[in-house]
Amino acid sequence: MTHTTMPGGWSPFCFELTEEDRQVLKTAMEGLLSVSYTPLAAAHQVVAGMNYCFLCKARAVYPDATDFAAKVYIYQPLGHRAPHIVSILPLDA
């Protein structure tokens, strides 16, 4: 499935993640060990590159940790540069 949106505007969240979505999240999260993030949906924003907002189920990596919802923002630069985390925002219950 392709995601279309006007430059500068966010697409609606899509609950059918593409392989590209999953790869961007996986690459950006490499080395992040304290919390695991499972993507549930993704939104996109076309800029000079691509912004991603992932709605995730998150869980701290320690015994008896509880799940929480979070938005993970990632920027994918143009060219062959690696995506990186912009921010991670826990969602209030």
SESE-992552 format. One record per atom (N, C-alpha, C, O, CB): residue number from 0; atom name; residue in three letters; x, y, z. Coordinates in nm, 4 decimals, padded with zeros to 6 digits. Glycine has a CB too. Layout:
! residues N
num  atome  residu  c1  c2  c3
NUM  CA  ALA  X  Y  Z $
...
END
This chain:
! residues 93
num  atome  residu  c1  c2  c3
0  N  MET  00.0843  -00.1174  00.0000 $
0  CA  MET  00.0000  00.0000  00.0000 $
0  C  MET  00.0887  00.1235  00.0000 $
0  O  MET  00.1843  00.1307  00.0772 $
0  CB  MET  -00.0958  -00.0001  00.1213 $
1  N  THR  00.0587  00.2199  -00.0846 $
1  CA  THR  00.1358  00.3435  -00.0865 $
1  C  THR  00.0641  00.4480  -00.0040 $
1  O  THR  -00.0582  00.4455  00.0098 $
1  CB  THR  00.1578  00.3936  -00.2308 $
2  N  HIS  00.1413  00.5392  00.0504 $
2  CA  HIS  00.0863  00.6460  00.1323 $
2  C  HIS  00.1007  00.7757  00.0550 $
2  O  HIS  00.2107  00.8114  00.0128 $
2  CB  HIS  00.1573  00.6545  00.2711 $
3  N  THR  -00.0090  00.8459  00.0363 $
3  CA  THR  -00.0023  00.9737  -00.0332 $
3  C  THR  -00.0474  01.0836  00.0605 $
3  O  THR  -00.1431  01.0678  00.1363 $
3  CB  THR  -00.0883  00.9722  -00.1612 $
4  N  THR  00.0219  01.1936  00.0540 $
4  CA  THR  -00.0116  01.3102  00.1344 $
4  C  THR  00.0493  01.4313  00.0683 $
4  O  THR  00.1460  01.4195  -00.0071 $
4  CB  THR  00.0380  01.2953  00.2809 $
5  N  MET  -00.0064  01.5476  00.0958 $
5  CA  MET  00.0513  01.6684  00.0384 $
5  C  MET  00.1763  01.7069  00.1162 $
5  O  MET  00.1839  01.6815  00.2364 $
5  CB  MET  -00.0512  01.7843  00.0388 $
6  N  PRO  00.2748  01.7677  00.0500 $
6  CA  PRO  00.3967  01.8085  00.1205 $
6  C  PRO  00.3627  01.8947  00.2425 $
6  O  PRO  00.2858  01.9903  00.2327 $
6  CB  PRO  00.4907  01.8857  00.0254 $
7  N  GLY  00.4201  01.8602  00.3557 $
7  CA  GLY  00.3995  01.9356  00.4787 $
7  C  GLY  00.2838  01.8861  00.5629 $
7  O  GLY  00.2785  01.9155  00.6823 $
7  CB  GLY  00.3779  02.0780  00.4462 $
8  N  GLY  00.1902  01.8113  00.5043 $
8  CA  GLY  00.0754  01.7618  00.5794 $
8  C  GLY  00.0955  01.6172  00.6207 $
8  O  GLY  00.1608  01.5401  00.5503 $
8  CB  GLY  -00.0522  01.7753  00.4972 $
9  N  TRP  00.0396  01.5811  00.7342 $
9  CA  TRP  00.0483  01.4427  00.7819 $
9  C  TRP  -00.0612  01.3594  00.7177 $
9  O  TRP  -00.1745  01.4052  00.7031 $
9  CB  TRP  00.0375  01.4363  00.9364 $
10  N  SER  -00.0274  01.2380  00.6796 $
10  CA  SER  -00.1277  01.1426  00.6330 $
10  C  SER  -00.2061  01.0939  00.7544 $
10  O  SER  -00.1601  01.1088  00.8675 $
10  CB  SER  -00.0616  01.0226  00.5561 $
11  N  PRO  -00.3237  01.0359  00.7323 $
11  CA  PRO  -00.3918  00.9694  00.8439 $
11  C  PRO  -00.3097  00.8477  00.8872 $
11  O  PRO  -00.2291  00.7963  00.8096 $
11  CB  PRO  -00.5373  00.9268  00.8037 $
12  N  PHE  -00.3299  00.8020  01.0101 $
12  CA  PHE  -00.2645  00.6790  01.0539 $
12  C  PHE  -00.3176  00.5622  00.9718 $
12  O  PHE  -00.4377  00.5509  00.9473 $
12  CB  PHE  -00.2874  00.6544  01.2058 $
13  N  CYS  -00.2265  00.4767  00.9302 $
13  CA  CYS  -00.2608  00.3555  00.8563 $
13  C  CYS  -00.2183  00.2362  00.9413 $
13  O  CYS  -00.1036  00.2280  00.9850 $
13  CB  CYS  -00.1917  00.3525  00.7145 $
14  N  PHE  -00.3115  00.1438  00.9644 $
14  CA  PHE  -00.2825  00.0272  01.0480 $
14  C  PHE  -00.2259  -00.0894  00.9680 $
14  O  PHE  -00.2020  -00.1968  01.0233 $
14  CB  PHE  -00.4080  -00.0170  01.1201 $
15  N  GLU  -00.2042  -00.0692  00.8376 $
15  CA  GLU  -00.1379  -00.1688  00.7533 $
15  C  GLU  00.0014  -00.1164  00.7223 $
15  O  GLU  00.0213  -00.0474  00.6223 $
15  CB  GLU  -00.2192  -00.1973  00.6211 $
16  N  LEU  00.0977  -00.1489  00.8075 $
16  CA  LEU  00.2341  -00.0994  00.7894 $
16  C  LEU  00.3001  -00.1665  00.6699 $
16  O  LEU  00.2825  -00.2859  00.6459 $
16  CB  LEU  00.3173  -00.1231  00.9161 $
17  N  THR  00.3760  -00.0876  00.5961 $
17  CA  THR  00.4512  -00.1418  00.4836 $
17  C  THR  00.5840  -00.1971  00.5342 $
17  O  THR  00.6243  -00.1709  00.6476 $
17  CB  THR  00.4743  -00.0335  00.3746 $
18  N  GLU  00.6506  -00.2731  00.4495 $
18  CA  GLU  00.7840  -00.3228  00.4843 $
18  C  GLU  00.8791  -00.2048  00.5044 $
18  O  GLU  00.9659  -00.2090  00.5916 $
18  CB  GLU  00.8382  -00.4186  00.3739 $
19  N  GLU  00.8628  -00.0992  00.4238 $
19  CA  GLU  00.9462  00.0207  00.4390 $
19  C  GLU  00.9246  00.0848  00.5755 $
19  O  GLU  01.0207  00.1238  00.6417 $
19  CB  GLU  00.9155  00.1224  00.3275 $
20  N  ASP  00.7973  00.0960  00.6185 $
20  CA  ASP  00.7681  00.1498  00.7519 $
20  C  ASP  00.8430  00.0698  00.8587 $
20  O  ASP  00.9103  00.1269  00.9445 $
20  CB  ASP  00.6155  00.1473  00.7798 $
21  N  ARG  00.8306  -00.0610  00.8523 $
21  CA  ARG  00.8931  -00.1477  00.9529 $
21  C  ARG  01.0458  -00.1346  00.9520 $
21  O  ARG  01.1094  -00.1350  01.0574 $
21  CB  ARG  00.8533  -00.2937  00.9287 $
22  N  GLN  01.1030  -00.1233  00.8336 $
22  CA  GLN  01.2489  -00.1126  00.8227 $
22  C  GLN  01.2981  00.0212  00.8775 $
22  O  GLN  01.4010  00.0261  00.9448 $
22  CB  GLN  01.2932  -00.1291  00.6763 $
23  N  VAL  01.2258  00.1295  00.8495 $
23  CA  VAL  01.2635  00.2613  00.9021 $
23  C  VAL  01.2630  00.2579  01.0547 $
23  O  VAL  01.3579  00.3036  01.1183 $
23  CB  VAL  01.1669  00.3717  00.8499 $
24  N  LEU  01.1568  00.2042  01.1130 $
24  CA  LEU  01.1482  00.1964  01.2592 $
24  C  LEU  01.2603  00.1091  01.3151 $
24  O  LEU  01.3267  00.1478  01.4113 $
24  CB  LEU  01.0108  00.1408  01.3026 $
25  N  LYS  01.2817  -00.0068  01.2564 $
25  CA  LYS  01.3859  -00.0984  01.3047 $
25  C  LYS  01.5236  -00.0333  01.3003 $
25  O  LYS  01.5996  -00.0418  01.3968 $
25  CB  LYS  01.3866  -00.2271  01.2214 $
26  N  THR  01.5560  00.0317  01.1890 $
26  CA  THR  01.6872  00.0953  01.1742 $
26  C  THR  01.7053  00.2086  01.2744 $
26  O  THR  01.8108  00.2201  01.3369 $
26  CB  THR  01.7052  00.1484  01.0318 $
27  N  ALA  01.6030  00.2922  01.2900 $
27  CA  ALA  01.6133  00.4062  01.3818 $
27  C  ALA  01.6247  00.3613  01.5273 $
27  O  ALA  01.6880  00.4293  01.6081 $
27  CB  ALA  01.4923  00.4980  01.3656 $
28  N  MET  01.5641  00.2474  01.5616 $
28  CA  MET  01.5618  00.2021  01.7006 $
28  C  MET  01.6820  00.1158  01.7383 $
28  O  MET  01.6937  00.0750  01.8538 $
28  CB  MET  01.4357  00.1251  01.7264 $
29  N  GLU  01.7712  00.0872  01.6440 $
29  CA  GLU  01.8884  00.0052  01.6761 $
29  C  GLU  01.9662  00.0677  01.7913 $
29  O  GLU  01.9963  00.1871  01.7899 $
29  CB  GLU  01.9796  -00.0112  01.5522 $
30  N  GLY  01.9977  -00.0131  01.8895 $
30  CA  GLY  02.0743  00.0343  02.0038 $
30  C  GLY  01.9883  00.0849  02.1184 $
30  O  GLY  02.0397  00.1091  02.2276 $
30  CB  GLY  02.1665  00.1424  01.9605 $
31  N  LEU  01.8585  00.1012  02.0958 $
31  CA  LEU  01.7683  00.1444  02.2028 $
31  C  LEU  01.7247  00.0189  02.2778 $
31  O  LEU  01.6495  -00.0625  02.2241 $
31  CB  LEU  01.6435  00.2245  02.1461 $
32  N  LEU  01.7710  00.0029  02.4003 $
32  CA  LEU  01.7538  -00.1236  02.4709 $
32  C  LEU  01.6591  -00.1190  02.5898 $
32  O  LEU  01.6156  -00.2246  02.6358 $
32  CB  LEU  01.8847  -00.1710  02.5170 $
33  N  SER  01.6255  -00.0023  02.6413 $
33  CA  SER  01.5508  00.0067  02.7661 $
33  C  SER  01.4005  -00.0135  02.7496 $
33  O  SER  01.3324  -00.0493  02.8456 $
33  CB  SER  01.5758  00.1392  02.8294 $
34  N  VAL  01.3480  00.0089  02.6299 $
34  CA  VAL  01.2050  -00.0058  02.6027 $
34  C  VAL  01.1896  -00.0737  02.4673 $
34  O  VAL  01.2624  -00.0424  02.3731 $
34  CB  VAL  01.1313  00.1330  02.6051 $
35  N  SER  01.0948  -00.1667  02.4575 $
35  CA  SER  01.0654  -00.2275  02.3275 $
35  C  SER  00.9394  -00.1614  02.2712 $
35  O  SER  00.8455  -00.1321  02.3452 $
35  CB  SER  01.0468  -00.3835  02.3399 $
36  N  TYR  00.9383  -00.1387  02.1417 $
36  CA  TYR  00.8274  -00.0718  02.0739 $
36  C  TYR  00.7736  -00.1621  01.9640 $
36  O  TYR  00.8485  -00.2076  01.8775 $
36  CB  TYR  00.8720  00.0650  02.0155 $
37  N  THR  00.6435  -00.1876  01.9680 $
37  CA  THR  00.5763  -00.2657  01.8647 $
37  C  THR  00.4867  -00.1709  01.7864 $
37  O  THR  00.3927  -00.1153  01.8432 $
37  CB  THR  00.4939  -00.3846  01.9264 $
38  N  PRO  00.5131  -00.1509  01.6572 $
38  CA  PRO  00.4337  -00.0550  01.5802 $
38  C  PRO  00.2931  -00.1080  01.5524 $
38  O  PRO  00.2749  -00.2246  01.5173 $
38  CB  PRO  00.5039  -00.0222  01.4483 $
39  N  LEU  00.1947  -00.0204  01.5688 $
39  CA  LEU  00.0554  -00.0547  01.5412 $
39  C  LEU  00.0033  00.0191  01.4184 $
39  O  LEU  -00.0803  -00.0329  01.3446 $
39  CB  LEU  -00.0319  -00.0229  01.6622 $
40  N  ALA  00.0536  00.1411  01.3972 $
40  CA  ALA  00.0089  00.2242  01.2854 $
40  C  ALA  00.1176  00.3257  01.2539 $
40  O  ALA  00.2046  00.3541  01.3362 $
40  CB  ALA  -00.1263  00.2955  01.3180 $
41  N  ALA  00.1105  00.3799  01.1324 $
41  CA  ALA  00.2091  00.4806  01.0912 $
41  C  ALA  00.1401  00.5928  01.0147 $
41  O  ALA  00.0452  00.5703  00.9397 $
41  CB  ALA  00.3203  00.4166  01.0042 $
42  N  ALA  00.1903  00.7141  01.0357 $
42  CA  ALA  00.1503  00.8312  00.9574 $
42  C  ALA  00.2779  00.8885  00.8972 $
42  O  ALA  00.3872  00.8670  00.9497 $
42  CB  ALA  00.0735  00.9390  01.0460 $
43  N  HIS  00.2636  00.9614  00.7871 $
43  CA  HIS  00.3794  01.0121  00.7130 $
43  C  HIS  00.3625  01.1601  00.6831 $
43  O  HIS  00.2506  01.2087  00.6663 $
43  CB  HIS  00.3992  00.9334  00.5822 $
44  N  GLN  00.4741  01.2312  00.6767 $
44  CA  GLN  00.4761  01.3722  00.6399 $
44  C  GLN  00.5922  01.3926  00.5437 $
44  O  GLN  00.7079  01.3685  00.5781 $
44  CB  GLN  00.4891  01.4651  00.7661 $
45  N  VAL  00.5596  01.4378  00.4221 $
45  CA  VAL  00.6630  01.4635  00.3221 $
45  C  VAL  00.7259  01.5988  00.3516 $
45  O  VAL  00.6571  01.7008  00.3559 $
45  CB  VAL  00.6045  01.4593  00.1774 $
46  N  VAL  00.8568  01.5987  00.3717 $
46  CA  VAL  00.9356  01.7203  00.3936 $
46  C  VAL  01.0587  01.7055  00.3045 $
46  O  VAL  01.0513  01.6363  00.2030 $
46  CB  VAL  00.9750  01.7408  00.5483 $
47  N  ALA  01.1688  01.7664  00.3379 $
47  CA  ALA  01.2939  01.7389  00.2663 $
47  C  ALA  01.3441  01.6059  00.3203 $
47  O  ALA  01.4394  01.6010  00.3982 $
47  CB  ALA  01.4021  01.8556  00.2853 $
48  N  GLY  01.2800  01.5000  00.2789 $
48  CA  GLY  01.2943  01.3664  00.3339 $
48  C  GLY  01.1549  01.3218  00.3734 $
48  O  GLY  01.0569  01.3621  00.3108 $
48  CB  GLY  01.3942  01.3625  00.4559 $
49  N  MET  01.1448  01.2395  00.4762 $
49  CA  MET  01.0142  01.1907  00.5215 $
49  C  MET  01.0126  01.1838  00.6728 $
49  O  MET  01.1042  01.1296  00.7347 $
49  CB  MET  00.9821  01.0521  00.4605 $
50  N  ASN  00.9065  01.2397  00.7326 $
50  CA  ASN  00.8816  01.2223  00.8749 $
50  C  ASN  00.7842  01.1066  00.8917 $
50  O  ASN  00.6895  01.0915  00.8145 $
50  CB  ASN  00.8259  01.3533  00.9397 $
51  N  TYR  00.8088  01.0261  00.9928 $
51  CA  TYR  00.7208  00.9151  01.0277 $
51  C  TYR  00.6732  00.9365  01.1704 $
51  O  TYR  00.7496  00.9802  01.2565 $
51  CB  TYR  00.7932  00.7770  01.0122 $
52  N  CYS  00.5472  00.9057  01.1948 $
52  CA  CYS  00.4948  00.9000  01.3306 $
52  C  CYS  00.4360  00.7609  01.3481 $
52  O  CYS  00.3394  00.7243  01.2812 $
52  CB  CYS  00.3873  01.0132  01.3577 $
53  N  PHE  00.4949  00.6842  01.4382 $
53  CA  PHE  00.4482  00.5488  01.4644 $
53  C  PHE  00.3699  00.5472  01.5948 $
53  O  PHE  00.4191  00.5932  01.6979 $
53  CB  PHE  00.5666  00.4492  01.4702 $
54  N  LEU  00.2486  00.4946  01.5903 $
54  CA  LEU  00.1726  00.4670  01.7106 $
54  C  LEU  00.2158  00.3282  01.7549 $
54  O  LEU  00.1997  00.2310  01.6811 $
54  CB  LEU  00.0158  00.4766  01.6866 $
55  N  CYS  00.2709  00.3190  01.8760 $
55  CA  CYS  00.3315  00.1929  01.9209 $
55  C  CYS  00.2772  00.1469  02.0549 $
55  O  CYS  00.2337  00.2266  02.1381 $
55  CB  CYS  00.4818  00.2076  01.9300 $
56  N  LYS  00.2812  00.0158  02.0729 $
56  CA  LYS  00.2669  -00.0432  02.2054 $
56  C  LYS  00.4088  -00.0511  02.2596 $
56  O  LYS  00.4972  -00.1076  02.1952 $
56  CB  LYS  00.1946  -00.1865  02.2019 $
57  N  ALA  00.4304  00.0046  02.3763 $
57  CA  ALA  00.5646  00.0099  02.4340 $
57  C  ALA  00.5665  -00.0636  02.5675 $
57  O  ALA  00.4662  -00.0722  02.6384 $
57  CB  ALA  00.6108  00.1564  02.4521 $
58  N  ARG  00.6845  -00.1162  02.5988 $
58  CA  ARG  00.7026  -00.1842  02.7274 $
58  C  ARG  00.8479  -00.1710  02.7696 $
58  O  ARG  00.9395  -00.2035  02.6941 $
58  CB  ARG  00.6610  -00.3344  02.7186 $
59  N  ALA  00.8673  -00.1223  02.8926 $
59  CA  ALA  01.0028  -00.1168  02.9475 $
59  C  ALA  01.0548  -00.2596  02.9606 $
59  O  ALA  00.9782  -00.3530  02.9842 $
59  CB  ALA  01.0055  -00.0426  03.0860 $
60  N  VAL  01.1856  -00.2747  02.9450 $
60  CA  VAL  01.2454  -00.4081  02.9463 $
60  C  VAL  01.2957  -00.4398  03.0872 $
60  O  VAL  01.4152  -00.4320  03.1157 $
60  CB  VAL  01.3616  -00.4180  02.8427 $
61  N  TYR  01.2023  -00.4752  03.1731 $
61  CA  TYR  01.2336  -00.5236  03.3072 $
61  C  TYR  01.1147  -00.6073  03.3543 $
61  O  TYR  01.0050  -00.5918  03.3005 $
61  CB  TYR  01.2636  -00.4042  03.4067 $
62  N  PRO  01.1324  -00.6946  03.4521 $
62  CA  PRO  01.0247  -00.7841  03.4953 $
62  C  PRO  00.9008  -00.7075  03.5410 $
62  O  PRO  00.9105  -00.6046  03.6079 $
62  CB  PRO  01.0737  -00.8738  03.6078 $
63  N  ASP  00.7852  -00.7596  03.5038 $
63  CA  ASP  00.6540  -00.7070  03.5441 $
63  C  ASP  00.6245  -00.5669  03.4907 $
63  O  ASP  00.5370  -00.4988  03.5442 $
63  CB  ASP  00.6446  -00.7052  03.6939 $
64  N  ALA  00.6940  -00.5230  03.3886 $
64  CA  ALA  00.6642  -00.3924  03.3284 $
64  C  ALA  00.5279  -00.3995  03.2598 $
64  O  ALA  00.4883  -00.5048  03.2097 $
64  CB  ALA  00.7757  -00.3502  03.2264 $
65  N  THR  00.4578  -00.2888  03.2579 $
65  CA  THR  00.3271  -00.2843  03.1923 $
65  C  THR  00.3389  -00.2134  03.0577 $
65  O  THR  00.4269  -00.1299  03.0367 $
65  CB  THR  00.2230  -00.2131  03.2822 $
66  N  ASP  00.2482  -00.2489  02.9676 $
66  CA  ASP  00.2448  -00.1849  02.8367 $
66  C  ASP  00.1938  -00.0422  02.8493 $
66  O  ASP  00.1161  -00.0104  02.9394 $
66  CB  ASP  00.1570  -00.2649  02.7391 $
67  N  PHE  00.2384  00.0430  02.7582 $
67  CA  PHE  00.1840  00.1780  02.7471 $
67  C  PHE  00.1887  00.2186  02.6005 $
67  O  PHE  00.2630  00.1606  02.5213 $
67  CB  PHE  00.2632  00.2795  02.8366 $
68  N  ALA  00.1095  00.3178  02.5653 $
68  CA  ALA  00.1057  00.3665  02.4272 $
68  C  ALA  00.2043  00.4813  02.4114 $
68  O  ALA  00.2235  00.5613  02.5029 $
68  CB  ALA  -00.0378  00.4117  02.3878 $
69  N  ALA  00.2662  00.4881  02.2946 $
69  CA  ALA  00.3621  00.5955  02.2673 $
69  C  ALA  00.3592  00.6298  02.1190 $
69  O  ALA  00.3285  00.5457  02.0345 $
69  CB  ALA  00.5054  00.5547  02.3109 $
70  N  LYS  00.3917  00.7549  02.0896 $
70  CA  LYS  00.4152  00.7976  01.9519 $
70  C  LYS  00.5657  00.8122  01.9342 $
70  O  LYS  00.6323  00.8805  02.0121 $
70  CB  LYS  00.3399  00.9322  01.9186 $
71  N  VAL  00.6181  00.7473  01.8310 $
71  CA  VAL  00.7606  00.7534  01.7997 $
71  C  VAL  00.7753  00.8308  01.6694 $
71  O  VAL  00.7255  00.7885  01.5651 $
71  CB  VAL  00.8242  00.6095  01.7887 $
72  N  TYR  00.8442  00.9447  01.6763 $
72  CA  TYR  00.8671  01.0284  01.5582 $
72  C  TYR  01.0075  01.0022  01.5047 $
72  O  TYR  01.1056  01.0069  01.5789 $
72  CB  TYR  00.8482  01.1794  01.5919 $
73  N  ILE  01.0152  00.9749  01.3757 $
73  CA  ILE  01.1420  00.9428  01.3097 $
73  C  ILE  01.1544  01.0265  01.1836 $
73  O  ILE  01.0566  01.0470  01.1117 $
73  CB  ILE  01.1516  00.7909  01.2763 $
74  N  TYR  01.2751  01.0745  01.1572 $
74  CA  TYR  01.3042  01.1482  01.0340 $
74  C  TYR  01.3934  01.0635  00.9448 $
74  O  TYR  01.4974  01.0140  00.9883 $
74  CB  TYR  01.3716  01.2847  01.0649 $
75  N  GLN  01.3520  01.0472  00.8195 $
75  CA  GLN  01.4314  00.9773  00.7179 $
75  C  GLN  01.4845  01.0822  00.6211 $
75  O  GLN  01.4077  01.1350  00.5407 $
75  CB  GLN  01.3462  00.8675  00.6424 $
76  N  PRO  01.6155  01.1143  00.6264 $
76  CA  PRO  01.6726  01.2136  00.5350 $
76  C  PRO  01.6699  01.1636  00.3904 $
76  O  PRO  01.6565  01.0441  00.3643 $
76  CB  PRO  01.8166  01.2476  00.5762 $
77  N  LEU  01.6827  01.2570  00.2993 $
77  CA  LEU  01.6963  01.2215  00.1584 $
77  C  LEU  01.8263  01.1453  00.1367 $
77  O  LEU  01.9186  01.1538  00.2177 $
77  CB  LEU  01.6919  01.3476  00.0694 $
78  N  GLY  01.8328  01.0717  00.0283 $
78  CA  GLY  01.9553  00.9975  -00.0029 $
78  C  GLY  01.9615  00.8681  00.0747 $
78  O  GLY  01.8585  00.8112  00.1110 $
78  CB  GLY  02.0788  01.0819  00.0270 $
79  N  HIS  02.0807  00.8227  00.0997 $
79  CA  HIS  02.0997  00.6933  00.1651 $
79  C  HIS  02.1425  00.7073  00.3104 $
79  O  HIS  02.2071  00.6177  00.3647 $
79  CB  HIS  02.2022  00.6120  00.0898 $
80  N  ARG  02.1074  00.8180  00.3737 $
80  CA  ARG  02.1419  00.8363  00.5147 $
80  C  ARG  02.0396  00.7658  00.6035 $
80  O  ARG  01.9235  00.7496  00.5660 $
80  CB  ARG  02.1493  00.9867  00.5502 $
81  N  ALA  02.0838  00.7250  00.7191 $
81  CA  ALA  01.9998  00.6461  00.8099 $
81  C  ALA  01.8918  00.7319  00.8752 $
81  O  ALA  01.9142  00.8494  00.9042 $
81  CB  ALA  02.0858  00.5801  00.9178 $
82  N  PRO  01.7743  00.6723  00.8983 $
82  CA  PRO  01.6701  00.7427  00.9728 $
82  C  PRO  01.7108  00.7557  01.1194 $
82  O  PRO  01.7896  00.6758  01.1700 $
82  CB  PRO  01.5345  00.6689  00.9605 $
83  N  HIS  01.6564  00.8571  01.1870 $
83  CA  HIS  01.6878  00.8728  01.3291 $
83  C  HIS  01.5644  00.9187  01.4069 $
83  O  HIS  01.4730  00.9802  01.3520 $
83  CB  HIS  01.8032  00.9732  01.3482 $
84  N  ILE  01.5652  00.8872  01.5349 $
84  CA  ILE  01.4552  00.9236  01.6237 $
84  C  ILE  01.4575  01.0738  01.6468 $
84  O  ILE  01.5620  01.1318  01.6764 $
84  CB  ILE  01.4643  00.8471  01.7585 $
85  N  VAL  01.3412  01.1360  01.6331 $
85  CA  VAL  01.3251  01.2780  01.6637 $
85  C  VAL  01.2723  01.2925  01.8062 $
85  O  VAL  01.3242  01.3722  01.8844 $
85  CB  VAL  01.2291  01.3470  01.5616 $
86  N  SER  01.1694  01.2154  01.8395 $
86  CA  SER  01.1159  01.2177  01.9757 $
86  C  SER  01.0297  01.0942  01.9997 $
86  O  SER  00.9800  01.0310  01.9064 $
86  CB  SER  01.0336  01.3467  02.0004 $
87  N  ILE  01.0140  01.0623  02.1266 $
87  CA  ILE  00.9253  00.9552  02.1699 $
87  C  ILE  00.8365  01.0142  02.2786 $
87  O  ILE  00.8850  01.0613  02.3814 $
87  CB  ILE  01.0055  00.8287  02.2217 $
88  N  LEU  00.7054  01.0108  02.2542 $
88  CA  LEU  00.6108  01.0719  02.3466 $
88  C  LEU  00.5137  00.9678  02.4006 $
88  O  LEU  00.4331  00.9141  02.3245 $
88  CB  LEU  00.5342  01.1854  02.2779 $
89  N  PRO  00.5197  00.9377  02.5312 $
89  CA  PRO  00.4193  00.8481  02.5889 $
89  C  PRO  00.2820  00.9154  02.5801 $
89  O  PRO  00.2707  01.0367  02.5980 $
89  CB  PRO  00.4545  00.8122  02.7374 $
90  N  LEU  00.1791  00.8370  02.5527 $
90  CA  LEU  00.0433  00.8904  02.5478 $
90  C  LEU  -00.0207  00.8725  02.6838 $
90  O  LEU  -00.0093  00.7661  02.7447 $
90  CB  LEU  -00.0409  00.8209  02.4375 $
91  N  ASP  -00.0875  00.9750  02.7315 $
91  CA  ASP  -00.1545  00.9677  02.8615 $
91  C  ASP  -00.2738  00.8740  02.8526 $
91  O  ASP  -00.3411  00.8654  02.7499 $
91  CB  ASP  -00.1995  01.1081  02.9087 $
92  N  ALA  -00.2981  00.8044  02.9621 $
92  CA  ALA  -00.4111  00.7101  02.9663 $
92  C  ALA  -00.5419  00.7835  02.9778 $
92  O  ALA  -00.6476  00.7207  02.9827 $
92  CB  ALA  -00.3964  00.6125  03.0826 $
END
